[in-house]
Amino acid sequence: MKIAILVDDINSWFVPYSHVLKEKLQTDNIDVKEYNNSKEVGDEDICFILSCTKILKKDFLDKHKHNIVVHASDLPKGKGFTPLKWQILEGKNDIPLTLFEAVEACDAGPYYLKDVIHFRGYEMLGEMQDIMARKIIDMCCLFVQQLDSLNPIEQIGDSSYYRRFNKNDDNLDTNQTLSELLPRFRIADFERFPLTFEKDGHRYSLVVKRID
């Protein structure tokens, strides 16, 4: 069996976990390759499409028997962008994960596995991503192990969509309390997109770390 792992942004937070997934899947009978460019992906039997930002067309999907995505929502609810962050802003700490077959339509393919990750309400973004990535790895490995016995299940129910975050989402409302702002602190990528706020005509950036 040949497996591809595609993470189409070399700077993605998931890249180190892609290496871990490769190590777990690689055996004498399974050849695993990692890619950061969809144009370089071959005709592997399975292509895991993880933390990808670009839309993949039908000719790419047709090259593989399975094109597998793991999305952090209970599909068909929560399709779209950065579902983990949006659900934390909604006050949720139990986050569903859906492993499904990619199709041309956004997050619309049949699924094979669902699971849930649990947070305590204080984890910052890096910690949440680590917990989520390890569950994604487990689900991908389980998919390969149980491939012959898994049957695709069509998504049922009304769909909902999360929009893409933009720079305005990093602006804080100074009228909110710290407790109200905590979810914003938890999902912020302070290295790439620091939070900002305005006061008396001046603009400030803010970095928050949990110290215990």
Secondary structure, DSSP 8 states (H G I E B T S, - for coil): -EEEEE-S-TT-TTHHHHHHHHHHH--SS-EEEEES-GGG----SEEEE-S--S---HHHHTTSSEEEEEESS-TTTTEES-HHHHHHHTT--EEEEEEEE--SSTT-S-EEEEEEEE--S---HHHHHHHHHHHHHHHHHHHHHTGGG---B---S---EE----GGGGB--TTS-HHHHHHHHHH--TTTS-EEEEETTEEEEE------
